[in-house]
Amino acid sequence: MQLLSRTQRTLYRMFGHPEFQYRVPSGPPLILERYRAVIDTASIPPFDEPLLLIHTAGKQLSYRPAAHSTQLSSPGLVSLLPAGVPLEFAIGGVGEGMLLHFGGQRRVPAWVTARAEGLPTTFMDNVIVAIGQQIASAAGQPHANDDYLAILGNALLAQLRHTLSHPAPAEILRGSRSATLLTHVAVQYVQQHLDQPLSVARLAAVAGVGVTHFSNTFKRVTGVTPHRYILRERMARARELLRMTALTVGEVAEAVGFAGQSHFTQAFIREMDITPSAYRRMGRVNSNTGVRRSH
């Protein structure tokens, strides 16, 4: 019986056993595991090797390295998770994806280790997604062809190396794109600019499309309007700051993009049925305190 790597033991403990697992005979070999798990939030200890997450279906995923801003992934995107970085995951529903790793730090190519240092990164790469799905499909056949799978595995590694060495310029992201990419670009912008004025027109401009097309596409992908999403994220960040920092209510209001403390307090009460000060006094219990209203 093959011994599990430390990475696999961590994954199994957090998400249960994978629906599917296959050792791809590429050079070096890749371990592909497909997971489908119901997750609210989870704290994940540092992995001992980099992982490649191909987000295939299910809910949008948010993750945050300790003391850093939140990153987001949607189905159709790829994330490189470096070794040695603890993460907070949040899905709030069913998440589906494929994880690719090497079965131990000693097996990781030097070019992956070098590119996977620092913080996680999420990016669009349709080639990696397509090859990963083809590997899963071919490996699941009754008589899997190892020669063919080795070719696919080597192609995926070559594409990953190319992508990490030649990141796509912003201009490419503003060209023709899927609804997933459009939404991803906007969501990342919101997360990075919560302390600034944010309008639907501005997000549409960032995504490179018209306001009406942007609004309709964003709601179809996320289930909420852009305005509602911005407010929801401002409230989530505000709750975190109230729990975890000594900032005054006015400073929290400014940090999450409100023009003044009064406006922030009114919005907070509408969302949480409690004032910011009272929320803080409740003991800074956890990020799910209170009930969000959906509109």
HELIX and SHEET records of a PDB file:
HELIX    1   1 ARG A    6  PHE A   15  1                                  10    
HELIX    2   2 GLN A  105  ARG A  107  5                                   3    
HELIX    3   3 ALA A  110  ARG A  115  1                                   6    
HELIX    4   4 ASN A  126  ALA A  139  1                                  14    
HELIX    5   5 ASP A  146  SER A  165  1                                  20    
HELIX    6   6 ALA A  170  LEU A  173  1                                   4    
HELIX    7   7 ALA A  179  GLN A  192  1                                  14    
HELIX    8   8 VAL A  200  ALA A  207  1                                   8    
HELIX    9   9 VAL A  211  THR A  222  1                                  12    
HELIX   10  10 PRO A  226  MET A  244  1                                  19    
HELIX   11  11 VAL A  249  ALA A  255  1                                   7    
HELIX   12  12 GLN A  261  MET A  272  1                                  12    
HELIX   13  13 PRO A  276  ARG A  281  1                                   6    
SHEET    1   A 6 PHE A  20  VAL A  24  0                                        
SHEET    2   A 6 LEU A  30  ILE A  44 -1                                        
SHEET    3   A 6 LEU A  87  HIS A 101 -1                                        
SHEET    4   A 6 LEU A  51  GLY A  58 -1                                        
SHEET    5   A 6 VAL A  78  LEU A  81 -1                                        
SHEET    6   A 6 THR A 121  PHE A 123 -1                                        
SHEET    1   B 5 PHE A  20  VAL A  24  0                                        
SHEET    2   B 5 LEU A  30  ILE A  44 -1                                        
SHEET    3   B 5 LEU A  87  HIS A 101 -1                                        
SHEET    4   B 5 LEU A  61  PRO A  65 -1                                        
SHEET    5   B 5 GLN A  71  SER A  73 -1                                        
END                                                                             
